[in-house]
Structures are given as structure tokens and as C-alpha cells.
Amino acid sequence: MSGRWTPLVVREFLRRGQATYSELSAALPTLSDKVLSDRLAQLTGAGVIERHRIPGWPPRVRYILTNQGRALEPVVRSMWEWGTARRDALG
């Protein structure tokens, strides 16, 4: 897993557990569609999330955090705490 924005996408899954593309796009409005699509593909390939197609029309996809993805919570939490402390120290 690499790339700018990946920790924020993972953070959204840790908050929600699952989400549709539209929900993620609304929660992360500064991400372009291409970047969000790339990050979802990368996280799916890494086993952090699973892609589930929802039957019906229009076709929908729901992404669900895996156990492997949940294991990232302490890492993401540490990064968040470090960044918050840095921001507060810089004032």
C-alpha cells in the first residue's frame, strides 16, 4: 500500500466498516475520481477491503473492510495522533 491519500481512505473504512463509492467520494471531496478509484483498487488488491457487487439496476458496489484492514487501526491511529500533536505544536 502506498500513495498519497491512502491513509485517509483507510481511515474512512475504519470509521464506517463499509461504504459505497459515492459515500467515500462525499466524505473525501478533495480526492479526484481517478485517485479514489486507484486507491480502492490498491486496497482491494492488498486484501484491506473487499469489493461486493449489489444486484439490481443501476449496479452498485459496496466496499467492506476486512479483518486484515481492521488490523491497520493502531497504525492509522498512531499516524493521526502524531499529526495532531505536530499541528498543535506548530500552533
Backbone torsions as a table, in degrees:
resi	resn	phi	psi	omega
1	MET	NA	128.5	178.5
2	SER	-153.9	174.0	174.7
3	GLY	105.9	148.3	176.9
4	ARG	-61.7	142.8	177.3
5	TRP	83.7	-14.8	-178.2
6	THR	-56.5	-46.4	179.1
7	PRO	-59.6	-34.6	179.3
8	LEU	-70.1	-36.9	176.8
9	VAL	-65.6	-44.0	177.8
10	VAL	-61.7	-41.8	178.7
11	ARG	-57.4	-42.3	178.9
12	GLU	-61.7	-39.4	178.0
13	PHE	-68.7	-35.9	177.5
14	LEU	-65.9	-34.0	177.0
15	ARG	-71.4	-41.2	-170.0
16	ARG	-100.8	-33.7	-174.0
17	GLY	86.9	-37.2	178.7
18	GLN	-157.4	157.6	-179.4
19	ALA	-165.7	157.1	171.5
20	THR	-92.1	167.0	177.0
21	TYR	-57.6	-44.0	-179.0
22	SER	-61.2	-41.6	179.1
23	GLU	-63.9	-42.2	178.8
24	LEU	-66.6	-41.5	179.6
25	SER	-61.5	-40.0	178.4
26	ALA	-69.6	-36.1	-179.2
27	ALA	-75.1	-24.8	-177.9
28	LEU	-126.2	67.3	-171.6
29	PRO	-66.5	-18.4	-179.4
30	THR	-80.7	-10.9	178.3
31	LEU	-83.2	135.0	174.9
32	SER	-73.6	161.8	177.9
33	ASP	-60.0	-39.3	-179.7
34	LYS	-63.6	-45.9	-179.4
35	VAL	-64.1	-44.7	179.5
36	LEU	-62.4	-44.7	177.6
37	SER	-60.5	-43.3	178.5
38	ASP	-62.1	-43.5	-179.0
39	ARG	-66.6	-39.7	178.1
40	LEU	-64.0	-41.0	177.5
41	ALA	-64.5	-42.4	179.4
42	GLN	-63.4	-46.4	-178.9
43	LEU	-67.6	-33.7	175.7
44	THR	-66.1	-45.8	179.0
45	GLY	-62.6	-31.0	-180.0
46	ALA	-83.9	-5.4	179.9
47	GLY	80.4	14.7	179.7
48	VAL	-80.5	-35.8	176.4
49	ILE	-131.9	160.7	174.5
50	GLU	-117.9	145.7	-180.0
51	ARG	-102.1	123.7	179.7
52	HIS	-123.3	122.9	177.1
53	ARG	-82.8	132.5	179.0
54	ILE	-98.4	122.3	-178.5
55	PRO	-62.5	154.7	176.7
56	GLY	123.1	-177.2	178.8
57	TRP	-127.4	130.7	-2.7
58	PRO	-72.4	156.1	178.6
59	PRO	-63.3	139.0	-179.9
60	ARG	-128.6	156.7	179.1
61	VAL	-129.1	135.6	175.0
62	ARG	-117.2	133.5	176.5
63	TYR	-102.7	133.9	-175.5
64	ILE	-125.1	132.9	178.5
65	LEU	-67.3	134.4	178.7
66	THR	-92.1	172.5	174.9
67	ASN	-60.9	-37.9	177.1
68	GLN	-62.0	-37.8	177.0
69	GLY	-67.6	-39.8	178.3
70	ARG	-62.5	-29.4	179.4
71	ALA	-66.0	-15.2	178.1
72	LEU	-80.5	-8.1	-175.2
73	GLU	-55.3	-47.5	179.9
74	PRO	-62.3	-33.7	179.4
75	VAL	-66.9	-49.7	-178.8
76	VAL	-65.5	-39.8	178.4
77	ARG	-61.5	-43.4	178.7
78	SER	-62.6	-41.9	178.5
79	MET	-63.3	-41.6	180.0
80	TRP	-63.3	-46.6	-179.6
81	GLU	-63.8	-40.6	178.3
82	TRP	-62.6	-46.8	-179.9
83	GLY	-64.1	-40.0	178.8
84	THR	-64.3	-44.7	179.4
85	ALA	-62.3	-41.7	178.8
86	ARG	-63.0	-45.6	-179.8
87	ARG	-61.0	-43.8	-179.2
88	ASP	-66.6	-36.2	-180.0
89	ALA	-69.2	-32.4	179.9
90	LEU	-80.1	-15.1	171.4
91	GLY	75.5	NA	NA
